[in-house]
Amino acid sequence: MIFYLFLINLTLNSQVNSVIIYPDYAVIFRKAKIYLTKKEVLTFAGLSGFLEDNSVKIKSKDLKIGEVIIKKGYLEEPPLRVKELEREIKRLEDKIKNWENEKLVIKSEEEFLSSIKLASPEIISKELLMGKISPESWERALAFLATKLADLKRRNLLLEDSLNETKKQLEALKKELQDIKALIENKKEVTFEAIPEKVGEYEIELSYNIPNAVTFSPYYEINADDNFVSFNYYAKIYQKTGEDWENTEVFLNTAKILPITIAPEITPYYVDFEKPIYEKRIPTEKVELKEAPLLAEKEEVKTFETGISLEYLLPERISLKSGEEKKFLIKNVKLPAEFEYFIYPRKDNNAYLQTKIFNNSDLVFLSGEALTYIKNNYTGKTLMKNMAPKETLQLDFGIDERIKVERKLIKYLIKKEGVFEKKEKQEFYYQTKIENYSPKERNLKIVEQLPISQNEEIKVKLIKIEPKPNLSDENLGTFTYYKNLKPNEKLIINLSYSIEYPTGYKIIFH
């Protein structure tokens, strides 16, 4: 390192040119230009203190790189945000001080006026007896005192509210300043010897890894129309590297996202005897509601295969400050789709729009949260699963309120039967009414269901179901209908069944 004693250290003016985001770390690429006539010692200053020293790489065409030294650094000039925060903190502190002084003045005025009010009865009596003042004058004076005291109390309450709110703002700004200063103090710099082959301008690239400081997750806004769905495919990016990105090129490396639960699943529906040790009863069915975009054309997204994963290059350069999270569009695409409404009246009275989507694009859609819309009307949230090119995916779009579903227990009977072996029989008569209030014909899948006995002494029998279902499943106790319902058309399904069991027992549904 003796050469450092004889060479002037030149600080390079660099910025983050590009970033590759991986699941648990990011690779940062900085670029700088400098005109060199001879060997120099150059420094990339103000780098993130989180960078991994052994990941540092420096390259430049026709420039020989000598010894590289990484050490703790500092910023000669604090970021503009620090100065803004310090000014705002000073302004709020001055405001708080002025308001607190005003409260002291109000307190003194209140004490003075209260003392006059307390002494008033005795003074009034003497003045009136001596004829020095009329009763009307004293009434006006007392009214003035009361009004003035009320005004002071109101002003004091307003000041108290303003002080509390401003103190909260002040604490938030102080915390932000503290966090920024912590990042400022946690800096590194990279110093190296540069030996040019010839006189001229050189572009130098510095790259390094920062672990656990950048995350991205796929995010979608999906709009269903008549025969297609429109995807706005976004990446939500959060970074806390300690470095601001300005006009930066960003690559996203594929990563898996945790799933989100979605629509009602068809499950067996059981009936059994109530067990004495349990007090909790579940006589009714649980209702599980699921929640199931907007169009914005952008230039083509580029996809790169990198061995075992994919990388997406965002179509536009982005700006993102350290500590911020923003969403950035990867691409908007329209995909062909088939639509069907799923109705499961035993669980809830909703029509869930489900689609089969064919990915005829060259994009790989990664698993992530999606906001869903039907003709630009928001319907909720769902999970977008992985979908590769040429694959088909079923997606839930939430509830369409234009399909009305109503299921009622229209008749319920309890009968006692048997001479030697007493039996009790319950009969249930359900009616489900479905109406299409949308302006177009809708494809419906409707599932009705019987309970399934979990005990050989409990007998479940179908009394009647009409109209005749398209499919039935004894294991699930389900009856499935596939029906195209025209605008304003109505479908009525009548289901009745009986449950017979020995007298003296109680049954529960679960």
N, C-alpha and C positions, 0 to 999 in steps of 0.2 A: 504493500500500500504506500510505498515511498513516493510513487509518482504523484499522489494526491497533494503532496507538499509543494510541488512545483507547477501544477496546472490549476488554472482558474476553474472553479466549479460552475457550470452553466445550467440553469434550471430550464427545462423544456416546458413549453406551453402546450399542454395536451388536453384531450377530452375523450370521454368514453365513446368510441366509434361503433362498437357492436358488442352484443352479449349473447351467449348461448346459455339458456336456462335448462338445467337438469333437475331431476326430482329432489336432490338434496344439496346441490351446489350450483353456482353459476361461474362461467368463464368470462372474464372481462377482457376486452381488447381496447387498448388505448393507442392513439396515433398522434405523432408530433412531427413537425418538419423543422429542419435547421440547416443553415448554410455552413459548411465546414471547409476550412483550408488546411487544417493540420489536426493532429491528435488533440482530443479534448476530454475532459471529465464532465459527463452529462448526468443530470438528475431528473427523474420523474418525482415530483413532490406532491404532497397533499393526498396521498393514496389512502385507501381504507385500511384501518388497523386490523381488520379481520382477515386480510389476505393471507394465504398460506405461502410461507417463504419458499418452500421447495417446489412450488408450482410456477414460479416466475420464469418467463421466457422473453428474450429480446431478439428481434431480428430486423435486418435492414439490408437491402440489396447493395452490394459493393462497399459495405461497411463492416469492418472487423470489430467484434465486440470483445473487450478484454474482461478484466475482473469485475464481478458484480457484487455490490454490497447492499444489503437491506437493513435498514435501521429505523428506529422510531423517528417520526418527523413531527412537523407542526405547520400550522397555517400562519403565514405572515399577516394576512388580512382576514378577519373574521367574515363569514358569509353575510350577505345582505340581510338575510332573515334574522340574524342575531341583532343587527342594528335596529331593524324594525321592531323586534320584540322588546328590546331595551327601551326604545322610545315609547312604545305603547304601555309598558309596565310603569314607566315614570309618569305618563299622563294619567293612568288609573290611580296611582298612589297619590298624586296631587288632588285628584277629584275626591278620593276618599277622605283625605285630610281636610279639604274645604267643607265637605258635608258633616264631618265630625265636629268641626268648629261651629258650624251653623246649629247643630244639635245642642251644643253647649249654650249658645246664645238663646235658643228657644227655651231651654230649661230655666235660664235666669229670668226670662220674660214671664214664664209661667209661674215661677215662685213669687215674683213681684205682684202680678195680677191676682194671684190667689191670696196673698197677704192683704191686698186692698179689699177683696171680696169678703174675707173673714171679719175685717174691722168695720165693714159698711153698716151693719145693723145699728151699732152703737152711735156711729157718727150721724146716721140718718135721723135717729130719734132726737138727738140734740139739735141738729140743724132745723128740723121741722118745728120743734117746740119754740125755738128762738125766731122762727119765721125767716131764716136767712135764705132758704131755697124752697122751691115748690115741689110737691110730690111728683109731678110730671118730669121735672128735671132729673130727679133721682132715678125714676124708672128708666129714663133714657140712658143714664150713666151705667146702671146695672145691666141693661140689655147690651150695651157696648162691651162691658167686661165679659159677659157670657159669650158673645159672638167672637171676641178676640181670643179667648181661651180655646174655643172650639176650633178656630182657624189654626192656632198653634199646634193643637193636638193632631189635626189632619196633616199639617205639614210635617210634623214629626214622624207620623206613620209612613208617609211617602218617602221621607229620607231613609227610614229604617229599611224599607223594601229595596230602595235603590242601592243602599250600602251592601245589603246581603247579596244582591245580584252581581254588583261590581266586584265584590270580594271573591265570588266564585270565578268570575272571568279572570281576575288577577292571579288566582291560584293556578288556573289552567295555563295561562301564559308563562308563569314561572316554571311550571313543570316542563312545558315545551322547550323553554330556554335551557333548562337543566339538561334535558335529553340531547339537545343539539350540541351543547358545550361538551357533553360526554363524548359525542362522536368526533368533535373537533380535536379533542385531546387525544383520541385514539386514532392516530394517523401513522403512516409509514412512508418512507421514501426509498426509491431505488436509484443507486448511483453506480455508474459504470464508465469504463474507459472506452472511447470510440475512436477508431483509427480509420480514416477515409483512404480509399485507394486513389482518389483524385479529388480535386477541388470541385465543389458543387453542392446542390441542395439534396438532402437525404430525408426520406420518410422512414421513421423508426416506429416499429410496432412493439408495444409491451403487452403481454398477456399474463393473467394470474387467476387463480381460483379463490372464490369466497364461499365457504360452506354455510349452509343453513341460513342464508340471508335473503334468498329470493324464492318465491313460490309462484306457480301458475296453475290455474284450474280451468278446464273447458267449461263454457257457459253458453246456453242457447236461448234464443227467443224464437219460438216456432209458431207460425200462423197457419191454421188449417183453412183451406178454401174448398171449392167443390171437388176437384179431381187431383189436387196436388197440395203439398205443404211447402212453405217457404221457411228456410233455416237462416237465421242470422247466427253465424258460428263465431263466438268470441273467446278470447282468453282473458281471464281476470288475473292480473299480475300485481303482486305485492313485493316491494323490495325495501330492505333496510341495510343496505351495504355501507351506508355512510357516504356514498357518492351519488350526486344527482346525475341523471341521464338526460342529455339534451340532444334531440335529433339523432337518436340512436337506433341502429339496426338490431332487431331482436329475432333470434331463433328459439323455437320452443321444442324441447325434446319430450317425446311421449311419456306419460305417466298415468297410473291408474287412480281413479277417484272412488271413494267409498259410496256404496249405493244408498238410495233413498227409497223408503217403502212407498208402494203405490196401491192400486185399486183393489176392491174386495176380491178375495180368492174364493172359489167354490170349494166348500169343505163339508164333510158329513155333518148331519144335524141329528143329535142323539137325544133319546129319552131314557131315563133310568129312575130307579127309586131314590128318594131323598135319603141320605145317610144320616142317622140321628146325631152323630158327632159333629156335623156341620150345621151351623146356624144360618150361614149365608145362602141365599137362594138366588137363582138366576132365571126368573120366569120369562124374561123378555130377551130379544135378540139385541146384540150390540150393533150399533150403527157406526160404521167406519166410513167417513167421507174422505175422498181423495181430491186433492187439488190437481188439477192437471196444470206478436213479434213484429216485428216491425221490419220493413224492408229498407235496405240501404245498399245500393250497388257499389262495389269497390273493384279495384283492379285484381287480376288473377293472383291467387296465392300459389307460392312455390313449395312443393313437397320434396324432401330429400330422403332417400333411404340411406341409413348409416349403420349397416350391419344388422343388429337385432332390434333397432328402433326406428322411429321416424322423427324428422325435424321439419317444423313449419317455419318458413320465413314470413314474418308479418309483412303485409303488402305495403305498409308505409312505415317510415321511421317514427319513433315515438319519443315523448319526453315524460319522464317520471322521476319525481324527487324521492330521496330516501325517506322512508316512513309513509309513503303514499300507496294506495291501491286504486287501480283503474282498470276498466275493461277496454279491450282493443279488438276491433273486428278482424277476424281471419278471412272470412268470405261469406257472401250471401249466395244461396243456391236454392233452386226449386226442384223438388223431387216428386215423381208420381206416387199416388197413394189410393188405397181403397178404404172406405169408411164404414164403420158398423157401430151401432149403439148397444152397449151391454147393460141389461137391466136384471137386477137380482132382488126382487121385491121383499124377500124374507129379511134381507140385511138392511136395505134402505129404499126410499122412494125416489131414486135418481136414475137418470139415463146417462151413462158414461160413454163419451165419444172415444172410440178406439180406432186406430188406423194401422194398416199394414203399408209400410213405406219401403219402396225399392230404391236403393242407392245406385242410381245410374251415373253418378259422378265419379271422379278419380280421387275423391277425398276419403280419408279414414276419419270417421267421427268417433271421438273418444268419450268415454263415460263421464257424465257430469250433470249438474243441475240444469233444468230447463224451465223457463216460463212459457206457458202455453196460451194461445189465443185462438178463438174461433171467429173468423172474419174480423180480425183486429180487436175483438172484445176479449179482455183478459179473463182466463178461466182458472188459473192457479199454477201450481208447480208439479213437476213430475221428474222422473229419472230418464235421462238419455243414456242408453247402454251403448257399448262399442258397436260400431257398424262399419264394416269394410266395404270397398267397392263391390258391386253386384250382390250384396247381401240384402235380405229383407228384415225389417225390424217392426215389431208391434209397439205402438206408443200410445199412452193414455193422454187424452186432451181435456180431461175434466168433465164437468157436468154441463149438459145443454138444457137450460131451463125451458126450452120450447117443446120438449118432450115431457108431458105430464104423466106421472105414475102415482097411482093411489091403490093401496092394498088395505082391505078392511076385513075384520072378523065380523061377518054379517049374522052368524048364528053360532051359539055354543050350548051344548046339551050335556048333562050328566045323568047317567042311568045306572040303576042298581039291578043286577041280573043274577040268576042262579038260585037253586034251592038248597042243595047240600054244600056247594062250593060258591060262596058269595064273590061276585065280581063287580067291579065298578068300571063303567065305560064313559069316556069323554069323547064327544064329537065336535070337530072344528069345521066350520064352513067359511072359507076365505073367498073373497072376490077381488081380483086385481084388474084395474081399469087403466089402460094406456091410451093417450091421445097425442096426436101429432099436430102441434100448432105452428110448425115451421112451414115455409112456403114451398118446400120440396119434399118429394118422397124420401123416406128414410128406411135404411136397412136395420132391423132390430134383431138382437139375440136376447131372448127372455128365458130366465131359468127359475122355475118354481121348484118347491122342495117339500118332501115329507121328512119327519124325524125318523131316525133309525134306532130301533130298540137295542139296548145294551144289556138286556136281561131277558132270559127265555120266558119269564112269567109276564113280560110286557109285550102285548101283541098290537102291532100297528097295521091297520088295514086301510087301503085306499077305497073310499066310497065312490068318488066320481072325480074325473078331471075332464073339462071340456073348454075349448075344442081339443081334439087329439093332438098331442105334442109330436114334433118331428123326431125327437130322440128321448130315450129314458136310460137312466143309469141306476141299477139297484144298489150298487155299493155306496153311491152318494145320496140316493133317494131323490134324484133330480129328474125333472121333465123340462126339456129344452125346446123352445120354439124359435124358428127363423121366419121372420115376417117382414114384408115390405109394406110400410104404412104410408098411405098417401096423405097429402095435406088435409087436416081436419078429420081424418079417419080415426076410428076408435076400435080398440081391441079389448075384449073382456074375457078373462080367464077365471073359471070357477074351479076351485079345488076344495075337496072335502075328504076328511079321513077320520078314523076313530082310533083311540088308544084304550085298550082293555087290560086290566090288571087286578090282582086280588084286593078285596076291600080291606081298608085299614092302612094302606100304604099311601105315601105322597110321592108324586113324580116331579122331576125337575127337567128342564131343557137346558142343554149346553152345547 
